[in-house]
Amino acid sequence: MHFTLIRYVLISFLVVIVGFMLVCLVSLSSLEHIAAQLEISSVVVTLKLIRNSQFVILILGLVGLFGGLISMAFAVHQASQIMNRLRQATKLLGDVVLDEMSPSEFLKASDGLDREIQNMMLKIKDSQQRYLDASPLTRLPGNLAIEQVLKGKMDQGEKFALCYIDLDDFKAFNDKYGYAKGSDLIKMTGEVLYRAKDKYAEQQDFVGHIGGDDFVLITSPDEAEKVCQAIIGEFDRLIPEYYHDEDRAKGFIEGTDRYGVKRRFSIMSISIAVVSDVKRSFRSPIEIARAATEIKDYVKTLPGSNYLIDRRGTTRWDA
């Protein structure tokens, strides 16, 4: 139904063309008949035949003309209806974007055009909901979208692996180098996650930004380990560039921890906790988040960049 209006216009022109072709054919046939009669009939008979032929040609021409006009009027009527529906859809698209209505309140999907407009509205609605709380720094979707993705996979029974990514000692780095440098580092981390996802995971897999230096990557259990290794490999390669030469040479910076104690902080590393529903089931995204936080807290106690995949079936877990 993409070309409904164009189809109607083409049909109208075809009707007109066919009508005039018929007129021409009848005219030629009549003239041939007249020519034959001229050889065997009197002038009076010939004149009668000419008048009859003219009358037939006139009638056929009028029929073709009126047929074309009726078809054109029908096409204009259809075009007017389509334009009215498009105007109505355009007006209500604003309400969809403002989250004031559901696409189903407007369209019944009665034909192809309605279905396409409805699908467009649904995509806008889904995109709006997913990126409503997107991070202004990384442009990655936030907590609302993360919860929706997890809930969708749970409802559909789709196996998943949630990678909870956290930077180690980011606060100490931010305190020393400042907010702008810390923001650059956060953006770099988001880009690293996205590149790892694009290279080793599926296109539809998900990268989200919880906030601060906490990220989420949702992929399939089969791809989780390769994704984690890619993230750690690229992050460890890039992170030294964010330190001054003297700090990079020393391998640490000096600062104050969250308890106010002054100490040394190594070049920043990254910790990844992976929770999967391969051997266990979850009742809600909150339960998944709790399991991921538990594992992440342990991984952060390990030196350097690490990942740990939750392989628990019930109560015990194995890395």
C-alpha positions as CSV (number, residue, x, y, z in Angstrom):
1,M,0.0,0.0,0.0
2,H,3.0,2.3,-0.3
3,F,1.9,3.7,-3.6
4,T,-1.9,3.8,-3.2
5,L,-2.2,7.3,-4.5
6,I,0.1,6.7,-7.4
7,R,-1.7,3.6,-8.3
8,Y,-5.1,5.4,-8.4
9,V,-3.6,8.1,-10.6
10,L,-2.0,5.6,-13.0
11,I,-5.3,3.7,-13.3
12,S,-7.1,6.9,-14.1
13,F,-4.6,7.7,-16.9
14,L,-4.9,4.2,-18.2
15,V,-8.7,4.4,-18.4
16,V,-8.4,7.6,-20.4
17,I,-5.8,6.1,-22.7
18,V,-7.7,2.9,-23.3
19,G,-10.9,5.0,-24.0
20,F,-9.2,7.0,-26.7
21,M,-7.5,3.9,-28.1
22,L,-11.0,2.3,-28.5
23,V,-12.3,5.5,-30.1
24,C,-9.4,5.4,-32.6
25,L,-9.9,1.8,-33.4
26,V,-13.6,2.3,-34.0
27,S,-12.9,5.3,-36.1
28,L,-10.5,3.4,-38.2
29,S,-12.9,0.6,-38.6
30,S,-15.7,3.0,-39.6
31,L,-13.5,4.8,-42.1
32,E,-12.6,1.5,-43.7
33,H,-16.2,0.6,-43.9
34,I,-17.0,4.0,-45.5
35,A,-14.2,3.6,-48.0
36,A,-15.6,0.2,-49.0
37,Q,-19.1,1.7,-49.3
38,L,-17.9,4.5,-51.5
39,E,-17.0,2.0,-54.1
40,I,-20.4,0.1,-54.1
41,S,-23.0,2.6,-52.8
42,S,-24.5,5.8,-53.6
43,V,-23.5,9.2,-52.2
44,V,-26.6,9.3,-50.0
45,V,-25.8,6.0,-48.3
46,T,-22.2,7.1,-47.8
47,L,-23.3,10.3,-46.1
48,K,-25.5,8.3,-43.8
49,L,-22.6,6.1,-42.9
50,I,-20.4,9.1,-42.2
51,R,-23.0,10.6,-39.9
52,N,-23.4,7.4,-38.0
53,S,-19.7,7.0,-37.7
54,Q,-19.3,10.6,-36.4
55,F,-22.1,9.9,-33.8
56,V,-20.4,6.7,-32.6
57,I,-17.0,8.4,-32.4
58,L,-18.6,11.2,-30.4
59,I,-20.3,8.8,-28.0
60,L,-17.1,6.8,-27.4
61,G,-15.0,9.9,-26.9
62,L,-17.4,11.2,-24.3
63,V,-17.5,7.8,-22.6
64,G,-13.7,7.7,-22.4
65,L,-13.5,11.3,-21.3
66,F,-16.1,10.9,-18.5
67,G,-14.5,7.6,-17.5
68,G,-11.1,9.3,-17.1
69,L,-12.7,12.2,-15.2
70,I,-14.5,9.8,-12.8
71,S,-11.2,7.9,-12.2
72,M,-9.3,11.2,-11.6
73,A,-12.0,12.3,-9.2
74,F,-11.7,9.0,-7.3
75,A,-7.9,9.4,-7.2
76,V,-8.2,13.0,-5.9
77,H,-10.7,11.7,-3.2
78,Q,-8.3,9.0,-2.2
79,A,-5.4,11.5,-2.1
80,S,-7.4,13.8,0.1
81,Q,-8.2,11.0,2.5
82,I,-4.5,10.0,2.7
83,M,-3.4,13.6,3.3
84,N,-6.0,13.9,6.1
85,R,-4.7,10.8,7.7
86,L,-1.1,11.9,7.4
87,R,-2.0,15.3,8.9
88,Q,-3.7,13.6,11.8
89,A,-0.8,11.2,12.3
90,T,1.7,14.0,12.2
91,K,-0.2,15.9,14.7
92,L,-0.5,13.0,17.1
93,L,3.1,12.0,16.6
94,G,3.9,14.9,18.9
95,D,1.6,13.4,21.6
96,V,3.4,10.0,21.2
97,V,6.8,11.7,21.7
98,L,5.5,13.6,24.7
99,D,4.2,10.3,26.1
100,E,0.6,11.5,26.2
101,M,-1.0,8.8,24.2
102,S,-0.5,5.3,22.9
103,P,-0.3,4.6,19.1
104,S,-3.1,2.1,19.5
105,E,-5.5,4.9,20.6
106,F,-5.2,6.4,17.1
107,L,-4.8,3.7,14.6
108,K,-6.7,0.4,13.9
109,A,-4.2,-0.7,11.3
110,S,-7.0,-1.1,8.7
111,D,-4.7,-0.9,5.7
112,G,-1.1,-0.7,4.7
113,L,-0.7,3.0,5.3
114,D,-2.2,2.8,8.8
115,R,0.0,-0.2,9.6
116,E,3.1,1.7,8.5
117,I,2.2,4.8,10.5
118,Q,1.4,2.6,13.5
119,N,4.7,0.8,13.3
120,M,6.5,4.1,13.1
121,M,4.7,5.4,16.2
122,L,5.5,2.2,18.0
123,K,9.2,2.5,17.1
124,I,9.2,6.1,18.3
125,K,7.5,5.0,21.5
126,D,9.9,2.2,22.1
127,S,12.9,4.4,21.4
128,Q,11.5,7.1,23.7
129,Q,11.0,4.7,26.6
130,R,14.4,3.1,26.1
131,Y,16.4,6.3,25.9
132,L,14.2,8.4,28.1
133,D,16.9,8.4,30.9
134,A,19.9,8.1,28.6
135,S,23.1,9.5,30.0
136,P,23.9,13.0,28.6
137,L,27.6,12.1,28.8
138,T,27.8,8.8,27.0
139,R,24.3,8.9,25.2
140,L,23.8,5.4,26.4
141,P,20.4,4.3,27.7
142,G,20.0,4.2,31.5
143,N,18.3,2.3,34.3
144,L,14.8,2.3,32.8
145,A,15.9,0.9,29.5
146,I,18.1,-1.7,31.2
147,E,15.2,-2.9,33.3
148,Q,13.0,-3.1,30.2
149,V,15.5,-5.1,28.2
150,L,16.0,-7.6,31.1
151,K,12.2,-7.9,31.6
152,G,11.7,-8.4,27.9
153,K,14.2,-11.3,27.8
154,M,12.8,-12.9,30.9
155,D,9.2,-12.7,29.6
156,Q,10.3,-14.2,26.3
157,G,12.4,-16.9,27.9
158,E,15.5,-15.7,26.1
159,K,18.8,-16.7,27.7
160,F,21.0,-13.8,28.5
161,A,24.2,-12.8,30.2
162,L,24.4,-9.4,32.0
163,C,27.9,-7.9,32.3
164,Y,28.1,-5.4,35.1
165,I,31.1,-3.2,34.4
166,D,32.7,-1.0,37.1
167,L,35.9,1.0,37.0
168,D,38.3,0.5,39.9
169,D,39.4,3.6,41.9
170,F,37.7,6.0,39.5
171,K,37.1,8.4,42.4
172,A,40.8,8.8,43.1
173,F,41.5,9.5,39.4
174,N,38.6,12.0,39.3
175,D,39.8,13.8,42.4
176,K,43.3,14.2,41.0
177,Y,42.7,14.9,37.4
178,G,39.4,16.7,37.6
179,Y,35.9,16.3,36.3
180,A,36.7,17.0,32.6
181,K,39.3,14.3,32.5
182,G,37.0,11.9,34.4
183,S,34.2,12.6,31.9
184,D,36.6,11.8,29.0
185,L,37.4,8.5,30.7
186,I,33.8,7.6,31.2
187,K,33.1,8.3,27.5
188,M,36.1,6.2,26.5
189,T,34.8,3.3,28.6
190,G,31.4,3.5,26.9
191,E,33.0,3.4,23.5
192,V,35.2,0.4,24.5
193,L,32.0,-1.5,25.5
194,Y,30.3,-0.6,22.3
195,R,33.2,-1.7,20.2
196,A,33.4,-5.0,22.1
197,K,29.7,-5.6,21.6
198,D,29.9,-4.8,17.9
199,K,32.8,-7.1,17.3
200,Y,31.9,-10.2,19.4
201,A,28.2,-9.9,20.2
202,E,25.0,-9.6,18.2
203,Q,23.9,-6.3,16.7
204,Q,20.8,-6.2,18.8
205,D,22.7,-6.7,22.1
206,F,22.5,-3.9,24.6
207,V,24.9,-1.5,26.2
208,G,23.7,0.8,29.0
209,H,25.1,3.3,31.4
210,I,23.8,3.0,35.0
211,G,25.6,6.2,36.0
212,G,29.0,7.4,37.1
213,D,31.5,4.7,36.2
214,D,29.0,1.8,36.2
215,F,27.9,0.2,32.9
216,V,25.9,-2.8,31.7
217,L,26.3,-4.9,28.7
218,I,23.6,-7.6,27.9
219,T,24.5,-10.3,25.5
220,S,24.1,-14.0,25.0
221,P,25.8,-16.4,27.5
222,D,27.9,-17.9,24.6
223,E,29.4,-14.5,23.8
224,A,29.9,-13.1,27.3
225,E,33.4,-14.4,27.9
226,K,34.8,-13.1,24.5
227,V,33.1,-9.7,25.2
228,C,34.7,-9.4,28.6
229,Q,38.1,-10.3,27.4
230,A,37.8,-7.7,24.6
231,I,36.7,-5.0,27.0
232,I,39.6,-5.7,29.4
233,G,42.2,-5.9,26.7
234,E,41.3,-2.6,25.1
235,F,40.7,-0.8,28.4
236,D,44.0,-1.8,29.8
237,R,45.7,-0.7,26.6
238,L,44.1,2.7,26.6
239,I,44.0,3.7,30.2
240,P,47.7,4.6,30.7
241,E,47.2,7.4,28.1
242,Y,44.9,9.2,30.6
243,Y,47.7,9.5,33.2
244,H,50.5,12.0,33.3
245,D,53.9,10.7,32.4
246,E,55.2,10.7,35.9
247,D,52.2,8.9,37.3
248,R,52.4,6.4,34.5
249,A,56.1,5.8,35.2
250,K,55.4,5.3,38.9
251,G,52.4,3.1,38.2
252,F,50.2,4.8,40.8
253,I,48.8,8.1,42.0
254,E,48.4,9.3,45.6
255,G,45.0,10.3,46.9
256,T,42.4,9.8,49.6
257,D,39.9,6.9,49.7
258,R,36.3,7.1,50.6
259,Y,37.1,6.8,54.2
260,G,39.5,9.7,54.2
261,V,42.6,7.6,54.3
262,K,45.5,8.7,52.2
263,R,47.0,5.9,50.1
264,R,48.3,4.9,46.7
265,F,46.0,3.9,43.8
266,S,47.3,1.8,41.0
267,I,46.7,2.7,37.3
268,M,43.0,2.2,36.9
269,S,41.6,-1.2,36.1
270,I,38.2,-2.5,35.2
271,S,36.0,-5.2,36.9
272,I,33.3,-7.1,35.2
273,A,30.7,-9.3,36.9
274,V,28.7,-11.6,34.6
275,V,25.3,-13.0,35.7
276,S,23.6,-15.5,33.5
277,D,20.3,-17.4,33.6
278,V,21.7,-20.5,32.1
279,K,21.8,-22.5,35.3
280,R,19.5,-20.4,37.5
281,S,16.3,-18.4,37.1
282,F,15.5,-14.9,38.2
283,R,12.2,-13.5,39.2
284,S,12.9,-9.8,38.5
285,P,15.5,-7.4,37.2
286,I,16.1,-6.4,40.7
287,E,17.2,-9.9,41.7
288,I,19.6,-9.9,38.7
289,A,21.1,-6.6,39.8
290,R,21.6,-7.9,43.3
291,A,23.4,-11.0,42.1
292,A,25.6,-8.9,39.8
293,T,26.4,-6.5,42.6
294,E,27.5,-9.4,44.8
295,I,29.9,-10.7,42.3
296,K,31.2,-7.3,41.3
297,D,32.0,-6.5,45.0
298,Y,34.2,-9.6,45.0
299,V,35.9,-9.0,41.7
300,K,36.9,-5.5,42.8
301,T,39.0,-7.0,45.6
302,L,41.2,-8.7,43.0
303,P,44.2,-6.9,41.7
304,G,44.1,-5.5,38.1
305,S,41.4,-5.9,35.6
306,N,39.2,-9.1,35.9
307,Y,35.9,-10.6,35.0
308,L,34.0,-13.3,36.8
309,I,31.1,-15.3,35.3
310,D,28.4,-16.5,37.7
311,R,28.0,-20.2,37.2
312,R,25.8,-20.9,40.2
313,G,22.9,-23.3,40.0
314,T,21.5,-22.6,43.4
315,T,23.7,-21.3,46.2
316,R,27.3,-21.9,45.3
317,W,29.1,-20.2,42.5
318,D,32.2,-21.0,40.6
319,A,34.4,-18.7,38.6
